Amino acid sequence: MTPIVHALLLLIQKHFLNYLLTNKLKNKRKNMFKVIKRMTSFVAMVAMLFAFTTETMAAKKSKTLKNTQKKGFVRCGVSQGLPGFSNADASGNWTGIDVDLCRAVAAAVLGDANKVKFTPLSAKERFTALTSGEIDILSRNTTWTLSRDADIGLTFVGVNFYDGQGFMVRKSSGITSTSQFKNGISACTNIGTTTELNMRDFFNSRGISYEPVAFEKADEVVAAYDSGRCDTYTTDKSGLAAQRTKMKNPDEHMVLPETISKEPLGPVVRQGDSVWEDIVRWSLNVMIEAEEYGITSSNADSMKTNDNPAIKRLVGAEGELGAAFGLDNDWSLRIIKQVGNYGESYKRNIADTGILPDRGPNQLWTKGGILYVPPAR
Ligand SMILES: N[C@@H](CCC(=O)N[C@@H](CS)C(=O)NCC(=O)O)C(=O)O
C-alpha cells in the first residue's frame, strides 16, 4: 500500500470517528463500539483492496507484460549472428550482450533467464518485426538515432554498447588510414543500416567517389569482402572485430584507426507501452549499477545484509522497487544472479572471446568510461 493511500485511510477513519463522537450516538456507547468495530474492518478491507489494485495496476497497464507472462517467454529480436552480441552455437544456444539483456528481462518478469524466444533478424527487417508485434524487444546492435527514436512505432530504452563506425582493409593493400582512400574504392556493407548512411556522408563530404556493395545478410557481406569483392568492409567497429573472427584468415585484415560516427547501440521496444519500456530500461540499468556497486552473480545473495542501502535496494532487501512495474521485489536480484552484472556479461561475451578485450568507452564512469545510469531508488 502506498503511503498516500495509507494516510488517506487514516484521515477517513479519524473524521468518521469524530463524527460519531460529536453526534447523538455519543450516549449510546454500546452501539458506538459496534460501529467502530465494523468501521475498522471496513477500513482494513478497503486497504487490502488498494494494496491489491496498486500492485496489479502496472501489470494491467502493460499489455506486453501481461502477454509475456501469459505466453511464458520473452520474444526477443536479435541479429542473424554477431559474435559477442547475439550469436547461436550449433545447438541453437544464443549468447552475447544483446542476448543477456533479453535474458535479464526474462529473469525479472518470468523468474527464469532461459525463458526467451530469439528471432534472428536482418538489419532491414528488424523494426517491422517490432512494430508488427512479432517480437517485444529488439536487442540487436541497433544504433539509437533521432529518426528511429522519433519513428511512430519505436522507443529506445538505453545504451548497452557505445560504438562507432570503422573500416576494415586487407593488410596487403598497404592502407593504414582512411586518408589513403582513393576514388573508385568499393565498400561492402549491410542494407538498412546507419552504416550505409554514414558511409555516403563520409565519402561525399570528402569528394571521393565510391562503389557501395550492399547485402541484406551480414554473412553475405563478410563473404563478399573476404573473397575480394570489395576493397573495404565498413560497419560498427564492434561488428568489424566480431566478423573478423569469421574470416578465412583473420590475421590478413586490419581495422583502420579512424572512427567516422557515433553508434550508441541499445535495446528498442514498441512505442506505447511505457511500463514495458521501463522494465526493459531498468533491467539494463540494474546490470550496469550492479557492476558499479560490486554486486555479482556469485555474491548477490550475501549483499542483502550489506550496510549500503543502495546495494540493499538492488538485491531487493530494502525498498519496493519492483512494485512500480507490477513485479515482486526480487526481480533485480534474479537479473544479477541469473545473468550477472554488465561487467560479467561483457567479460563472458566480448572480452574473454577475444573480440574487444579492452572496454574502451564501455567502462563504468567511475573507471573512466561513459557507462552512467540513473540510480535505482
Ligand atoms: N548499428 C548499425 C548497424 C547494425 C548492423 O546491422 N550491423 C551488421 C554488421 S555488424 C549486422 O548486425 N550484422 C549481423 C546480422 O545482420 O545478423 C545500425 O543499427 O544500423
The ligand as an SDF file (V2000), in Angstrom:
LIG
                    3D

 20 19  0  0  0  0  0  0  0  0999 V2000
   24.3890   -0.3320  -35.7230 N   0  0  0  0  0  0  0  0  0  0  0  0
   24.0410   -0.2160  -37.0970 C   0  0  0  0  0  0  0  0  0  0  0  0
   24.4680   -1.4520  -37.9030 C   0  0  0  0  0  0  0  0  0  0  0  0
   23.7400   -2.7080  -37.4740 C   0  0  0  0  0  0  0  0  0  0  0  0
   24.0010   -3.9250  -38.3490 C   0  0  0  0  0  0  0  0  0  0  0  0
   23.0490   -4.4940  -38.8790 O   0  0  0  0  0  0  0  0  0  0  0  0
   25.2450   -4.3400  -38.4850 N   0  0  0  0  0  0  0  0  0  0  0  0
   25.5370   -5.5450  -39.2380 C   0  0  0  0  0  0  0  0  0  0  0  0
   27.0120   -5.6180  -39.4250 C   0  0  0  0  0  0  0  0  0  0  0  0
   27.8900   -5.8010  -37.9080 S   0  0  0  0  0  0  0  0  0  0  0  0
   24.9940   -6.7650  -38.5120 C   0  0  0  0  0  0  0  0  0  0  0  0
   24.4210   -6.6750  -37.4660 O   0  0  0  0  0  0  0  0  0  0  0  0
   25.1490   -7.9000  -38.9700 N   0  0  0  0  0  0  0  0  0  0  0  0
   24.6820   -9.0890  -38.2930 C   0  0  0  0  0  0  0  0  0  0  0  0
   23.3840   -9.5680  -38.8640 C   0  0  0  0  0  0  0  0  0  0  0  0
   22.8530   -8.9680  -39.8060 O   0  0  0  0  0  0  0  0  0  0  0  0
   22.8740  -10.5380  -38.3700 O   0  0  0  0  0  0  0  0  0  0  0  0
   22.5580    0.0250  -37.2280 C   0  0  0  0  0  0  0  0  0  0  0  0
   21.8360   -0.0190  -36.2280 O   0  0  0  0  0  0  0  0  0  0  0  0
   22.0910    0.2930  -38.3380 O   0  0  0  0  0  0  0  0  0  0  0  0
  1  2  1  0
  2  3  1  0
  2 18  1  0
  3  4  1  0
  4  5  1  0
  5  6  2  0
  5  7  1  0
  7  8  1  0
  8  9  1  0
  8 11  1  0
  9 10  1  0
 11 12  2  0
 11 13  1  0
 13 14  1  0
 14 15  1  0
 15 16  2  0
 15 17  1  0
 18 19  2  0
 18 20  1  0
M  END
$$$$
